[in-house]
Amino acid sequence: MEKQITSWFSPSLNKEMPIVTYGYYGFAVLLIPTAGADYLEYERFQMMDALAPLIDAGKIKVFSIDSINKESWMSNEMLPEHKAIRHNQFNNYVFNEVVPFIRNASSNETYVYTCGASLGALHAMNLFLKRPDIINGTISMSGVYDLTEYTKGYWDEQVYFNSPIHYIPNLKDDWYLDKIKASHHIHIYTGSGSYEDPEANRRFSQVLWDKGIWHDLDIWGADINHDWPTWRAMLPYILETKF
């Protein structure tokens, strides 16, 4: 499997940010890490092994970036309003730096899909919903789409605008809605086992249906837990059968 690590100093985040690329051809899958993990997390947990047949066949080209959750909602030292600022800086990093990098590494016509598990699922969904003009869809696994689950009671305008279950019901701009609705790849998957929250996924699914947004909701059984074996099974299945 072809692998390349690149790094640059991010103007959005004011720090060096690495990105790893797997593969040589195919539509782009942008992996967002879980919790406080880094850009090599998916490789360490054998996700690349699970995706190897699709990567080697040229169906997908995978990109993985660092999270900055430890510098935002997972930080115990920062003021909450500063966490929200950092969160928005991360969004800008993806929109203004990572997506252009992906297209430069592929082509301007390359479809880009965000993908994440756990907290990464919330970020993946939020990134797509905020910029459906440059991101073509999302695969979100074992997520909770309510940012207040992570803000320890803090609430402000920026929490609202990064919490899909809050802002989507009030979204009335047809420019955004039409682009979101144009996506054929909004995939929401979860298990029903330990530490999974299938009801949170059902609630968010209903929010999307209420706005006329087609999506693929799939809730797996009680033996499917919030852990890497689940995501190693889910992601290849989704990419093989839904794309």
C-alpha atoms as one frame of an Amber mdcrd trajectory, in Angstrom:
protein
   0.000   0.000   0.000   1.333   3.403  -0.995   1.756   5.679   2.048   3.002
   9.256   2.306   3.287  11.590   5.301   3.192  15.339   4.695   3.273  18.220
   7.151   2.911  21.994   7.065   2.576  24.879   9.477  -1.133  25.601   9.634
  -2.101  29.290   9.568  -5.531  28.330  10.916  -4.176  26.483  13.958  -0.777
  28.198  14.316   1.026  24.866  14.634   2.585  22.135  12.537  -0.066  19.688
  11.325   0.777  16.337   9.719  -1.403  14.405   7.307  -0.950  10.863   6.045
  -2.135   9.625   2.655  -2.806   5.986   1.757  -3.254   4.931  -1.843  -2.802
   6.416  -5.275  -6.271   6.810  -6.809  -9.987   6.895  -6.021 -12.403   9.188
  -4.245 -11.066  10.751  -1.060 -11.953   9.542   2.429 -10.844  12.058   5.056
 -10.502  10.371   8.451 -11.123  12.447  11.584  -9.595  10.855  14.727 -11.524
   9.850  17.811 -11.225  11.874  21.034  -7.643  13.061  21.565  -5.940  10.835
  19.028  -3.537  11.640  16.208  -3.306  11.192  12.463  -1.900   7.650  12.712
  -4.638   6.348  15.009  -6.554   4.547  12.275  -3.415   2.796  11.121  -2.495
   1.708  14.672  -5.923   0.155  15.123  -5.618  -1.816  11.839  -8.199   0.178
   9.923  -5.799   0.483   6.997  -5.466  -3.297   6.920  -9.255  -3.556   6.735
  -9.372  -0.984   3.924  -6.343  -2.329   2.040  -8.308  -4.144  -0.701 -10.222
  -0.949  -1.547  -7.088   1.202  -1.382  -4.984  -1.149  -3.475  -7.779  -1.480
  -6.047  -7.824   2.302  -6.516 -11.404   2.731  -5.307 -10.455   5.034  -2.429
  -7.590   7.275  -1.450  -7.469   7.794   2.319  -6.260  10.875   4.178  -5.932
  11.099   7.958  -5.299  14.212  10.064  -4.579  15.083  13.694  -7.357  16.012
  16.066  -7.088  19.072  18.281  -9.714  17.918  20.789  -7.194  18.097  23.637
  -6.845  21.786  22.766 -10.585  22.346  22.734 -13.431  20.409  24.345 -11.227
  17.816  26.054  -8.983  20.402  27.721  -9.428  20.939  31.459  -7.360  24.132
  31.455  -8.964  26.275  28.754 -11.883  28.630  29.222 -14.961  27.265  27.437
 -15.173  30.222  25.076 -11.563  29.572  24.050 -12.423  25.942  23.372 -15.131
  27.108  20.979 -12.646  29.392  19.223 -10.202  26.500  18.836 -12.947  24.291
  17.462 -13.699  26.853  14.763  -9.995  27.123  13.955  -9.972  23.367  13.381
 -12.948  23.683  11.037 -11.103  26.388   9.100  -8.001  24.202   8.922 -10.025
  21.451   7.246 -11.933  23.770   4.919  -9.092  26.076   3.880  -6.059  23.792
   4.049  -6.895  20.077   4.119  -9.562  19.968   1.408  -7.386  21.995  -1.020
  -4.456  19.690  -0.201  -6.594  16.647  -1.017  -7.724  18.128  -4.315  -4.170
  19.140  -5.222  -3.044  15.590  -4.462  -5.830  14.159  -6.643  -7.854  16.485
  -8.873 -10.285  19.353  -8.546 -13.079  16.953  -9.449 -12.259  14.469  -6.669
 -15.168  13.742  -4.359 -14.229  14.224  -0.704 -16.061  12.413   2.099 -15.394
  13.027   5.776 -15.372   9.989   8.039 -15.040   9.517  11.767 -15.956   7.380
  14.748 -17.107   8.481  18.204 -16.253  12.203  18.645 -14.733  12.008  15.170
 -18.210  11.152  13.855 -19.623  14.407  15.213 -16.782  16.369  13.603 -17.160
  14.495  10.309 -20.890  15.206  10.172 -20.500  18.832  11.239 -17.757  19.536
   8.684 -19.918  18.214   5.859 -23.074  20.022   6.948 -21.242  23.333   7.285
 -19.523  23.143   3.874 -21.498  20.889   1.527 -20.110  22.946  -1.342 -16.595
  21.495  -0.868 -17.312  18.243   1.013 -19.514  15.727  -0.776 -20.807  13.599
   2.091 -19.932  11.841   5.309 -19.604   8.465   6.991 -20.251   8.859  10.720
 -19.925   5.848  12.994 -20.989   5.565  16.646 -21.533   9.280  16.958 -23.619
  11.615  19.070 -24.546  14.728  17.120 -25.110  16.980  20.126 -21.950  18.948
  20.973 -23.232  19.690  24.476 -22.327  16.094  25.320 -18.730  17.372  25.365
 -19.008  20.992  26.586 -19.578  20.292  30.313 -22.622  22.520  30.426 -21.173
  25.425  28.458 -23.389  26.942  25.789 -22.876  29.835  23.423 -23.530  30.725
  19.811 -20.485  28.801  18.617 -21.537  25.638  20.447 -24.907  25.986  18.715
 -23.337  26.415  15.274 -21.177  23.292  15.739 -23.906  21.068  17.155 -25.828
  19.565  14.227 -28.829  18.432  16.224 -29.341  22.059  17.270 -28.687  24.031
  14.108 -30.137  21.741  11.436 -33.778  22.163  12.592 -33.403  25.930  12.148
 -31.531  25.820   8.848 -33.649  27.625   6.263 -31.048  28.731   3.719 -31.931
  26.924   0.494 -28.362  27.263  -0.797 -27.100  25.067   2.044 -30.086  22.757
   2.149 -30.012  22.047  -1.577 -26.337  21.157  -1.476 -26.791  18.925   1.573
 -29.776  17.215  -0.048 -27.777  16.687  -3.244 -25.413  14.329  -1.435 -26.080
  10.628  -1.925 -23.674   9.739   0.858 -24.770  10.647   4.355 -24.194   7.436
   6.273 -24.986   7.192   9.989 -24.046   3.888  11.564 -23.972   2.694  15.154
 -24.183  -0.432  17.223 -26.505  -1.114  20.139 -23.922  -2.640  22.485 -21.708
  -1.254  25.220 -21.163   2.528  25.154 -23.149   2.952  21.957 -26.119   5.358
  21.832 -28.530   4.186  19.155 -31.278   6.500  20.412 -29.085   9.556  19.825
 -28.641   8.376  16.238 -32.378   7.855  15.799 -33.065  11.361  17.136 -30.606
  12.933  14.745 -31.935  10.849  11.872 -35.399  12.231  12.545 -34.013  15.781
  12.516 -32.591  15.128   9.054 -35.794  13.543   7.740 -37.780  16.502   9.081
 -35.663  18.759   6.837 -36.098  16.462   3.838 -32.457  15.310   3.966 -32.023
  11.767   2.669 -29.521   9.653   4.595 -28.602   6.088   5.365 -29.226   5.156
   9.025 -28.164   1.663  10.067 -28.255   0.499  13.680 -26.465  -2.774  14.306
 -27.177  -5.237  17.102 -26.628  -5.454  20.843 -23.363  -7.332  20.311 -21.881
  -4.355  18.432 -19.899  -2.214  20.886 -18.316   1.227  20.797 -14.869  -0.004
  19.826 -12.457  -0.581  16.970 -13.672  -4.043  15.922 -17.034  -2.408  15.187
 -15.551   0.364  13.066 -13.203  -2.029  11.236 -16.308  -3.973  10.229 -18.523
  -0.974   9.462 -16.297   1.182   7.291 -15.267  -1.439   4.698 -18.891  -2.607
   4.543 -20.159   0.925   3.882 -17.501   1.672   1.274 -18.022  -1.651  -0.506
 -21.817  -1.710  -0.564 -22.928   1.944  -0.534 -20.414   3.578  -2.906
